[in-house]
Structures are given as C-alpha cells and as structure tokens.
Amino acid sequence: MDQKQIDRINELYHKSKKEGLTEEEKQEQAKLRHDYIAAVRSNLRGTLDKVSFVNPDGSVTKPKGKN
C-alpha cells in the first residue's frame, strides 16, 4: 500500500462526512480499506515471525502457534 492509496482513503473519508459518497466511491473506499487492512496484517505477521524469547537459562525459543 503506497501513500497515494492512503491519501485516497482519507480523501474519501472526509468527503463521506461532508457530502456523502456515490455507490462507486463507496465500493472504492471498501476495497481500499480491505487492501489497507491486508497490508497491516502482512506487516504485523512479518514482525511477529521475527520474534523469539530468551529464557532465564539463556536459551532462545520461537513462539509456537499458527504458521
């Protein structure tokens, strides 16, 4: 997701508050929001995949869970 798409999300949000959106704009807004959420989840997953825990004995373990 690039800055241009984020700017468009904000633009549509502000327009919806001031004057409302057409059906086409509502669909565009929903798609952009969906893409944004997918990008955030992907970035979070990438960060969490790099997490490891240092145990009191000095050993390092990776978390168990969904992969």
ZAMARVEX-685017 format. One record per residue (C-alpha): x, y, z. Coordinates in nm, 2 decimals, always signed. Example, Ala and Ser with C-alpha at 12.3 -4.5 7.8 and 13.67 -1.06 7.14 Angstrom:
<recs>
east +1.23	north -0.45	up +0.78
east +1.37	north -0.11	up +0.71
</recs>
This chain:
<recs>
east +0.00	north +0.00	up +0.00
east +0.16	north +0.33	up -0.10
east +0.10	north +0.68	up +0.02
east -0.12	north +0.77	up -0.27
east -0.37	north +0.50	up -0.17
east -0.37	north +0.61	up +0.19
east -0.43	north +0.97	up +0.08
east -0.73	north +0.85	up -0.13
east -0.87	north +0.66	up +0.17
east -0.85	north +0.98	up +0.38
east -1.00	north +1.19	up +0.09
east -1.30	north +0.95	up +0.06
east -1.34	north +0.96	up +0.44
east -1.36	north +1.34	up +0.45
east -1.59	north +1.35	up +0.15
east -1.82	north +1.10	up +0.31
east -1.85	north +1.32	up +0.62
east -1.91	north +1.64	up +0.43
east -2.14	north +1.54	up +0.14
east -2.16	north +1.17	up +0.11
east -2.03	north +0.92	up -0.14
east -2.17	north +0.77	up -0.46
east -2.21	north +0.40	up -0.48
east -1.89	north +0.38	up -0.69
east -1.69	north +0.57	up -0.43
east -1.83	north +0.36	up -0.15
east -1.71	north +0.05	up -0.34
east -1.37	north +0.21	up -0.40
east -1.35	north +0.30	up -0.03
east -1.43	north -0.05	up +0.08
east -1.17	north -0.20	up -0.15
east -0.90	north +0.04	up -0.04
east -0.98	north -0.03	up +0.33
east -0.97	north -0.40	up +0.27
east -0.63	north -0.36	up +0.10
east -0.50	north -0.14	up +0.38
east -0.60	north -0.40	up +0.65
east -0.44	north -0.68	up +0.45
east -0.11	north -0.48	up +0.43
east -0.12	north -0.41	up +0.80
east -0.18	north -0.77	up +0.88
east +0.10	north -0.88	up +0.65
east +0.35	north -0.63	up +0.81
east +0.24	north -0.74	up +1.16
east +0.29	north -1.11	up +1.06
east +0.64	north -1.03	up +0.93
east +0.73	north -0.86	up +1.25
east +0.59	north -1.14	up +1.47
east +0.77	north -1.41	up +1.27
east +1.10	north -1.25	up +1.38
east +1.01	north -1.26	up +1.75
east +1.20	north -1.50	up +1.98
east +1.21	north -1.54	up +2.35
east +1.51	north -1.55	up +2.57
east +1.45	north -1.79	up +2.86
east +1.60	north -1.74	up +3.21
east +1.86	north -2.01	up +3.13
east +1.98	north -1.82	up +2.83
east +1.83	north -2.04	up +2.57
east +1.63	north -1.89	up +2.28
east +1.29	north -2.02	up +2.17
east +1.05	north -1.93	up +1.90
east +0.68	north -1.90	up +1.98
east +0.45	north -2.18	up +1.90
east +0.14	north -2.11	up +1.71
east -0.02	north -2.07	up +1.37
east +0.23	north -2.06	up +1.08
</recs>
